[in-house]
């Protein structure tokens, strides 16, 4: 088993060790050391990254990037290097932890302990799982439906504990001793010795992760989205510098939105509601106007279209109207008079065709549509009196519709 240096000191950012084994894992070299301060992914916390270089010498070209750290079942820690290397078994190395990443993980993970304990203290809501993501973290609460008041109360208590600057200490106990102590959480695997994380007079739990030395180092705990999940409710949160970065991003977004409305930040929801209401009103007014325009236009077209073979065949292609308008116009035309056949098209946006005839006219719009689309390389169809389709070749639309109109006029 690799000796885990982070078990005793989370602030140990560099260390000496010996290479015990060199393996290849895919395209990467995997090193096993006799001791390590690198944290491998486990218990919801993600791995450390950093560098490994020979113990003697400062040649930057010999500094190898540790891209991932994983735990093997036998308790050894695998240090996966970004590239293949010629490093030999027995080499003395120096390990360097990526400090920013470690600090961030300590803030998130310690913040999780405080937050989970706050939910238990206030409302007896247990944490059933913890997830640490690149952007935010979450805990799943064994809860029916936490209220906004509960969320805010837990956030407030957690931040009070941060402000208290309470010591966070590590100690090791036996299973029997642990049973007596009333831990918030016992680990799922049986081990001879349990590692306890003790937040003075607030929380005592078994955990193998890296934690801060005082709660003050967590900085702050900000709760965000809550959502229903299978095993309860998921509470998303961010701590420390992440909380500041997240609040900064939220502020920028909100300030930009407020700028668009020329309003104060806090008036944005009200402004959005007002805009939505206006958009609904405009949409209704527009629909009504389109109806009126289509009616007037249909009357005008019928006046202009001469009769031939006992019917009036209207052909129109619109470069600036959409399919909805073409359909509306077709409906108006065939309702206005019993002797109409309308062959309409639009080339604005997605090209479309609409064919319609007044009830009682003898043609089949569906099959005429298929016939035309076969020549225009498109798909569509419809019923006897109304059909619609989407051509892909539009150059010949006008010629083809006029040919068809001439045929229908007899
Ligand atoms: Zn922990």
Boltz pocket constraint, residues with backbone or C-beta under 6 A from the ligand:
constraints:
  - pocket:
      binder: B
      contacts: [[A, 109], [A, 110], [A, 113], [A, 197], [A, 206], [A, 207], [A, 208], [A, 209], [A, 210], [A, 211]]
      max_distance: 6.0
